[in-house]
Amino acid sequence: MTQNIVTKEQVEKIISKSTVDVKTVFDKCTIVTCVLPNGFVIVEHSACVDPKNYDENIGAKICLEKIKDKIWELEGYKLQYQLKKDN
């Protein structure tokens, strides 16, 4: 039977095996593209109002947290599917 939990370690392992690309656009927006090990692509963005306040590192960190949340959601869906299939 499949274990009924998604762990932080699982999500971190997926991120560590993924390809991540960070870009700045319009001097105030960060776009992060993450290609998961299976080829699935997740894209997130963050932005600020004033380019003077922009920091790509902060933007990338925000985007990566959003990507981790999305992976958690997708892994939860996959787990629910597997648990239902096992019963």
N, CA, C and O atoms as a GROMACS GRO file, in nm:
protein
  348
    1MET      N    1   0.084  -0.119   0.000
    1MET     CA    2   0.000   0.000   0.000
    1MET      C    3   0.088   0.125   0.000
    1MET      O    4   0.196   0.125   0.059
    2THR      N    5   0.043   0.228  -0.064
    2THR     CA    6   0.114   0.354  -0.074
    2THR      C    7   0.105   0.431   0.057
    2THR      O    8  -0.001   0.436   0.119
    3GLN      N    9   0.218   0.492   0.099
    3GLN     CA   10   0.216   0.576   0.219
    3GLN      C   11   0.129   0.698   0.191
    3GLN      O   12   0.137   0.755   0.082
    4ASN      N   13   0.046   0.738   0.287
    4ASN     CA   14  -0.051   0.845   0.262
    4ASN      C   15  -0.004   0.982   0.309
    4ASN      O   16  -0.075   1.052   0.381
    5ILE      N   17   0.116   1.021   0.266
    5ILE     CA   18   0.168   1.152   0.304
    5ILE      C   19   0.266   1.202   0.197
    5ILE      O   20   0.342   1.124   0.139
    6VAL      N   21   0.262   1.331   0.173
    6VAL     CA   22   0.362   1.398   0.089
    6VAL      C   23   0.453   1.472   0.186
    6VAL      O   24   0.405   1.547   0.272
    7THR      N   25   0.582   1.452   0.173
    7THR     CA   26   0.676   1.513   0.267
    7THR      C   27   0.754   1.628   0.204
    7THR      O   28   0.767   1.638   0.081
    8LYS      N   29   0.804   1.713   0.290
    8LYS     CA   30   0.890   1.823   0.246
    8LYS      C   31   1.013   1.768   0.174
    8LYS      O   32   1.060   1.826   0.077
    9GLU      N   33   1.064   1.655   0.223
    9GLU     CA   34   1.181   1.592   0.162
    9GLU      C   35   1.153   1.550   0.018
    9GLU      O   36   1.238   1.566  -0.069
   10GLN      N   37   1.032   1.498  -0.007
   10GLN     CA   38   0.994   1.460  -0.143
   10GLN      C   39   0.997   1.582  -0.236
   10GLN      O   40   1.051   1.577  -0.346
   11VAL      N   41   0.937   1.690  -0.188
   11VAL     CA   42   0.930   1.812  -0.268
   11VAL      C   43   1.071   1.866  -0.293
   11VAL      O   44   1.103   1.905  -0.406
   12GLU      N   45   1.155   1.869  -0.190
   12GLU     CA   46   1.292   1.918  -0.205
   12GLU      C   47   1.373   1.831  -0.301
   12GLU      O   48   1.455   1.881  -0.378
   13LYS      N   49   1.349   1.700  -0.297
   13LYS     CA   50   1.419   1.608  -0.388
   13LYS      C   51   1.380   1.636  -0.533
   13LYS      O   52   1.466   1.635  -0.622
   14ILE      N   53   1.253   1.662  -0.556
   14ILE     CA   54   1.207   1.695  -0.691
   14ILE      C   55   1.272   1.825  -0.739
   14ILE      O   56   1.320   1.833  -0.852
   15ILE      N   57   1.273   1.926  -0.652
   15ILE     CA   58   1.336   2.055  -0.687
   15ILE      C   59   1.484   2.035  -0.718
   15ILE      O   60   1.535   2.093  -0.814
   16SER      N   61   1.552   1.954  -0.638
   16SER     CA   62   1.697   1.936  -0.657
   16SER      C   63   1.730   1.868  -0.790
   16SER      O   64   1.840   1.884  -0.843
   17LYS      N   65   1.634   1.792  -0.844
   17LYS     CA   66   1.656   1.723  -0.971
   17LYS      C   67   1.596   1.800  -1.090
   17LYS      O   68   1.598   1.751  -1.203
   18SER      N   69   1.545   1.919  -1.063
   18SER     CA   70   1.480   2.000  -1.167
   18SER      C   71   1.577   2.102  -1.225
   18SER      O   72   1.681   2.132  -1.166
   19THR      N   73   1.542   2.152  -1.341
   19THR     CA   74   1.617   2.261  -1.403
   19THR      C   75   1.540   2.390  -1.378
   19THR      O   76   1.422   2.401  -1.412
   20VAL      N   77   1.608   2.488  -1.319
   20VAL     CA   78   1.544   2.615  -1.284
   20VAL      C   79   1.610   2.728  -1.361
   20VAL      O   80   1.733   2.738  -1.366
   21ASP      N   81   1.528   2.813  -1.421
   21ASP     CA   82   1.577   2.929  -1.495
   21ASP      C   83   1.512   3.055  -1.437
   21ASP      O   84   1.390   3.060  -1.420
   22VAL      N   85   1.594   3.156  -1.406
   22VAL     CA   86   1.546   3.281  -1.348
   22VAL      C   87   1.574   3.394  -1.447
   22VAL      O   88   1.686   3.408  -1.496
   23LYS      N   89   1.470   3.474  -1.474
   23LYS     CA   90   1.486   3.588  -1.563
   23LYS      C   91   1.422   3.712  -1.501
   23LYS      O   92   1.322   3.703  -1.430
   24THR      N   93   1.482   3.828  -1.529
   24THR     CA   94   1.423   3.956  -1.492
   24THR      C   95   1.368   4.020  -1.618
   24THR      O   96   1.435   4.024  -1.722
   25VAL      N   97   1.245   4.070  -1.609
   25VAL     CA   98   1.186   4.142  -1.722
   25VAL      C   99   1.133   4.277  -1.675
   25VAL      O  100   1.084   4.290  -1.562
   26PHE      N  101   1.143   4.375  -1.760
   26PHE     CA  102   1.094   4.511  -1.734
   26PHE      C  103   1.151   4.573  -1.607
   26PHE      O  104   1.089   4.660  -1.546
   27ASP      N  105   1.269   4.529  -1.567
   27ASP     CA  106   1.342   4.584  -1.453
   27ASP      C  107   1.270   4.572  -1.319
   27ASP      O  108   1.312   4.633  -1.220
   28LYS      N  109   1.160   4.494  -1.314
   28LYS     CA  110   1.090   4.483  -1.185
   28LYS      C  111   1.009   4.354  -1.170
   28LYS      O  112   0.929   4.342  -1.077
   29CYS      N  113   1.030   4.261  -1.259
   29CYS     CA  114   0.954   4.136  -1.255
   29CYS      C  115   1.049   4.018  -1.268
   29CYS      O  116   1.136   4.017  -1.355
   30THR      N  117   1.031   3.920  -1.182
   30THR     CA  118   1.110   3.796  -1.188
   30THR      C  119   1.020   3.685  -1.242
   30THR      O  120   0.908   3.667  -1.195
   31ILE      N  121   1.070   3.612  -1.338
   31ILE     CA  122   1.000   3.495  -1.391
   31ILE      C  123   1.090   3.374  -1.370
   31ILE      O  124   1.205   3.372  -1.415
   32VAL      N  125   1.037   3.273  -1.302
   32VAL     CA  126   1.112   3.151  -1.277
   32VAL      C  127   1.041   3.036  -1.348
   32VAL      O  128   0.922   3.012  -1.328
   33THR      N  129   1.117   2.966  -1.429
   33THR     CA  130   1.068   2.848  -1.500
   33THR      C  131   1.138   2.727  -1.441
   33THR      O  132   1.261   2.725  -1.428
   34CYS      N  133   1.060   2.626  -1.406
   34CYS     CA  134   1.114   2.505  -1.345
   34CYS      C  135   1.069   2.384  -1.426
   34CYS      O  136   0.949   2.357  -1.438
   35VAL      N  137   1.166   2.313  -1.482
   35VAL     CA  138   1.136   2.190  -1.556
   35VAL      C  139   1.159   2.074  -1.460
   35VAL      O  140   1.272   2.047  -1.420
   36LEU      N  141   1.052   2.004  -1.425
   36LEU     CA  142   1.061   1.892  -1.332
   36LEU      C  143   1.129   1.774  -1.399
   36LEU      O  144   1.140   1.770  -1.522
   37PRO      N  145   1.176   1.677  -1.320
   37PRO     CA  146   1.247   1.562  -1.378
   37PRO      C  147   1.168   1.486  -1.486
   37PRO      O  148   1.227   1.425  -1.574
   38ASN      N  149   1.035   1.491  -1.478
   38ASN     CA  150   0.953   1.420  -1.578
   38ASN      C  151   0.921   1.507  -1.699
   38ASN      O  152   0.849   1.464  -1.789
   39GLY      N  153   0.974   1.630  -1.703
   39GLY     CA  154   0.951   1.719  -1.816
   39GLY      C  155   0.839   1.819  -1.797
   39GLY      O  156   0.824   1.911  -1.878
   40PHE      N  157   0.759   1.804  -1.692
   40PHE     CA  158   0.650   1.898  -1.664
   40PHE      C  159   0.711   2.034  -1.629
   40PHE      O  160   0.811   2.041  -1.558
   41VAL      N  161   0.650   2.141  -1.679
   41VAL     CA  162   0.704   2.276  -1.658
   41VAL      C  163   0.610   2.357  -1.570
   41VAL      O  164   0.489   2.361  -1.593
   42ILE      N  165   0.668   2.423  -1.469
   42ILE     CA  166   0.594   2.515  -1.383
   42ILE      C  167   0.659   2.652  -1.399
   42ILE      O  168   0.781   2.665  -1.394
   43VAL      N  169   0.575   2.756  -1.418
   43VAL     CA  170   0.624   2.892  -1.432
   43VAL      C  171   0.556   2.979  -1.326
   43VAL      O  172   0.434   2.975  -1.310
   44GLU      N  173   0.636   3.057  -1.255
   44GLU     CA  174   0.583   3.150  -1.156
   44GLU      C  175   0.649   3.286  -1.176
   44GLU      O  176   0.755   3.297  -1.238
   45HIS      N  177   0.585   3.389  -1.122
   45HIS     CA  178   0.642   3.523  -1.132
   45HIS      C  179   0.619   3.601  -1.003
   45HIS      O  180   0.531   3.568  -0.923
   46SER      N  181   0.699   3.703  -0.985
   46SER     CA  182   0.679   3.801  -0.878
   46SER      C  183   0.723   3.935  -0.933
   46SER      O  184   0.806   3.942  -1.024
   47ALA      N  185   0.669   4.042  -0.877
   47ALA     CA  186   0.703   4.175  -0.927
   47ALA      C  187   0.687   4.278  -0.816
   47ALA      O  188   0.625   4.251  -0.713
   48CYS      N  189   0.743   4.394  -0.839
   48CYS     CA  190   0.725   4.505  -0.747
   48CYS      C  191   0.674   4.625  -0.826
   48CYS      O  192   0.677   4.624  -0.950
   49VAL      N  193   0.629   4.727  -0.758
   49VAL     CA  194   0.574   4.845  -0.823
   49VAL      C  195   0.685   4.935  -0.875
   49VAL      O  196   0.678   4.986  -0.987
   50ASP      N  197   0.786   4.956  -0.792
   50ASP     CA  198   0.894   5.049  -0.826
   50ASP      C  199   1.022   4.972  -0.855
   50ASP      O  200   1.070   4.899  -0.769
   51PRO      N  201   1.079   4.986  -0.974
   51PRO     CA  202   1.204   4.916  -1.006
   51PRO      C  203   1.318   4.943  -0.907
   51PRO      O  204   1.408   4.861  -0.894
   52LYS      N  205   1.314   5.056  -0.839
   52LYS     CA  206   1.418   5.087  -0.739
   52LYS      C  207   1.415   4.987  -0.623
   52LYS      O  208   1.516   4.966  -0.557
   53ASN      N  209   1.299   4.928  -0.600
   53ASN     CA  210   1.285   4.831  -0.491
   53ASN      C  211   1.308   4.687  -0.536
   53ASN      O  212   1.299   4.594  -0.455
   54TYR      N  213   1.336   4.667  -0.663
   54TYR     CA  214   1.346   4.533  -0.719
   54TYR      C  215   1.475   4.463  -0.678
   54TYR      O  216   1.583   4.523  -0.677
   55ASP      N  217   1.462   4.335  -0.643
   55ASP     CA  218   1.576   4.249  -0.611
   55ASP      C  219   1.547   4.112  -0.671
   55ASP      O  220   1.455   4.043  -0.628
   56GLU      N  221   1.626   4.072  -0.770
   56GLU     CA  222   1.602   3.945  -0.838
   56GLU      C  223   1.610   3.827  -0.741
   56GLU      O  224   1.533   3.731  -0.755
   57ASN      N  225   1.700   3.831  -0.645
   57ASN     CA  226   1.713   3.720  -0.549
   57ASN      C  227   1.586   3.703  -0.466
   57ASN      O  228   1.542   3.591  -0.443
   58ILE      N  229   1.530   3.814  -0.422
   58ILE     CA  230   1.404   3.806  -0.346
   58ILE      C  231   1.293   3.754  -0.436
   58ILE      O  232   1.214   3.669  -0.394
   59GLY      N  233   1.286   3.804  -0.558
   59GLY     CA  234   1.184   3.757  -0.652
   59GLY      C  235   1.196   3.609  -0.681
   59GLY      O  236   1.096   3.538  -0.685
   60ALA      N  237   1.320   3.562  -0.700
   60ALA     CA  238   1.342   3.420  -0.726
   60ALA      C  239   1.300   3.335  -0.607
   60ALA      O  240   1.240   3.229  -0.623
   61LYS      N  241   1.331   3.382  -0.487
   61LYS     CA  242   1.294   3.308  -0.366
   61LYS      C  243   1.142   3.296  -0.355
   61LYS      O  244   1.089   3.189  -0.324
   62ILE      N  245   1.072   3.406  -0.381
   62ILE     CA  246   0.925   3.404  -0.377
   62ILE      C  247   0.871   3.305  -0.480
   62ILE      O  248   0.782   3.225  -0.451
   63CYS      N  249   0.924   3.312  -0.601
   63CYS     CA  250   0.879   3.222  -0.708
   63CYS      C  251   0.906   3.075  -0.675
   63CYS      O  252   0.821   2.989  -0.698
   64LEU      N  253   1.023   3.047  -0.620
   64LEU     CA  254   1.055   2.908  -0.585
   64LEU      C  255   0.963   2.854  -0.477
   64LEU      O  256   0.927   2.737  -0.479
   65GLU      N  257   0.924   2.939  -0.382
   65GLU     CA  258   0.827   2.895  -0.281
   65GLU      C  259   0.693   2.862  -0.345
   65GLU      O  260   0.629   2.763  -0.309
   66LYS      N  261   0.650   2.944  -0.440
   66LYS     CA  262   0.526   2.917  -0.513
   66LYS      C  263   0.537   2.785  -0.591
   66LYS      O  264   0.442   2.707  -0.595
   67ILE      N  265   0.653   2.762  -0.651
   67ILE     CA  266   0.674   2.639  -0.727
   67ILE      C  267   0.671   2.518  -0.634
   67ILE      O  268   0.612   2.415  -0.668
   68LYS      N  269   0.734   2.529  -0.518
   68LYS     CA  270   0.729   2.419  -0.421
   68LYS      C  271   0.585   2.391  -0.379
   68LYS      O  272   0.546   2.276  -0.367
   69ASP      N  273   0.507   2.496  -0.356
   69ASP     CA  274   0.366   2.478  -0.320
   69ASP      C  275   0.291   2.405  -0.431
   69ASP      O  276   0.208   2.319  -0.404
   70LYS      N  277   0.321   2.439  -0.556
   70LYS     CA  278   0.255   2.374  -0.670
   70LYS      C  279   0.295   2.227  -0.680
   70LYS      O  280   0.211   2.140  -0.706
   71ILE      N  281   0.424   2.199  -0.657
   71ILE     CA  282   0.470   2.060  -0.659
   71ILE      C  283   0.399   1.982  -0.548
   71ILE      O  284   0.357   1.869  -0.571
   72TRP      N  285   0.387   2.042  -0.431
   72TRP     CA  286   0.318   1.977  -0.318
   72TRP      C  287   0.175   1.943  -0.359
   72TRP      O  288   0.126   1.834  -0.331
   73GLU      N  289   0.108   2.037  -0.424
   73GLU     CA  290  -0.029   2.016  -0.469
   73GLU      C  291  -0.036   1.903  -0.571
   73GLU      O  292  -0.123   1.816  -0.563
   74LEU      N  293   0.055   1.904  -0.667
   74LEU     CA  294   0.056   1.800  -0.770
   74LEU      C  295   0.089   1.663  -0.712
   74LEU      O  296   0.029   1.562  -0.751
   75GLU      N  297   0.183   1.658  -0.620
   75GLU     CA  298   0.218   1.531  -0.555
   75GLU      C  299   0.101   1.481  -0.470
   75GLU      O  300   0.078   1.360  -0.461
   76GLY      N  301   0.027   1.572  -0.408
   76GLY     CA  302  -0.093   1.534  -0.333
   76GLY      C  303  -0.198   1.473  -0.423
   76GLY      O  304  -0.262   1.373  -0.387
   77TYR      N  305  -0.217   1.532  -0.540
   77TYR     CA  306  -0.312   1.477  -0.637
   77TYR      C  307  -0.268   1.336  -0.679
   77TYR      O  308  -0.348   1.243  -0.683
   78LYS      N  309  -0.139   1.323  -0.710
   78LYS     CA  310  -0.086   1.193  -0.753
   78LYS      C  311  -0.106   1.089  -0.642
   78LYS      O  312  -0.144   0.975  -0.670
   79LEU      N  313  -0.079   1.127  -0.518
   79LEU     CA  314  -0.094   1.036  -0.405
   79LEU      C  315  -0.240   0.995  -0.388
   79LEU      O  316  -0.270   0.877  -0.369
   80GLN      N  317  -0.332   1.092  -0.396
   80GLN     CA  318  -0.474   1.060  -0.382
   80GLN      C  319  -0.517   0.962  -0.490
   80GLN      O  320  -0.594   0.869  -0.463
   81TYR      N  321  -0.468   0.981  -0.612
   81TYR     CA  322  -0.499   0.891  -0.722
   81TYR      C  323  -0.447   0.750  -0.693
   81TYR      O  324  -0.518   0.652  -0.713
   82GLN      N  325  -0.323   0.742  -0.644
   82GLN     CA  326  -0.264   0.611  -0.615
   82GLN      C  327  -0.338   0.541  -0.501
   82GLN      O  328  -0.362   0.421  -0.508
   83LEU      N  329  -0.374   0.615  -0.397
   83LEU     CA  330  -0.445   0.555  -0.284
   83LEU      C  331  -0.582   0.503  -0.328
   83LEU      O  332  -0.623   0.395  -0.287
   84LYS      N  333  -0.650   0.579  -0.410
   84LYS     CA  334  -0.782   0.537  -0.459
   84LYS      C  335  -0.768   0.412  -0.546
   84LYS      O  336  -0.850   0.321  -0.540
   85LYS      N  337  -0.662   0.411  -0.628
   85LYS     CA  338  -0.638   0.297  -0.717
   85LYS      C  339  -0.604   0.171  -0.638
   85LYS      O  340  -0.642   0.061  -0.677
   86ASP      N  341  -0.532   0.187  -0.526
   86ASP     CA  342  -0.492   0.073  -0.444
   86ASP      C  343  -0.609   0.009  -0.371
   86ASP      O  344  -0.601  -0.108  -0.332
   87ASN      N  345  -0.718   0.082  -0.354
   87ASN     CA  346  -0.833   0.028  -0.279
   87ASN      C  347  -0.931  -0.039  -0.367
   87ASN      O  348  -1.033  -0.089  -0.319
   0.00000   0.00000   0.00000
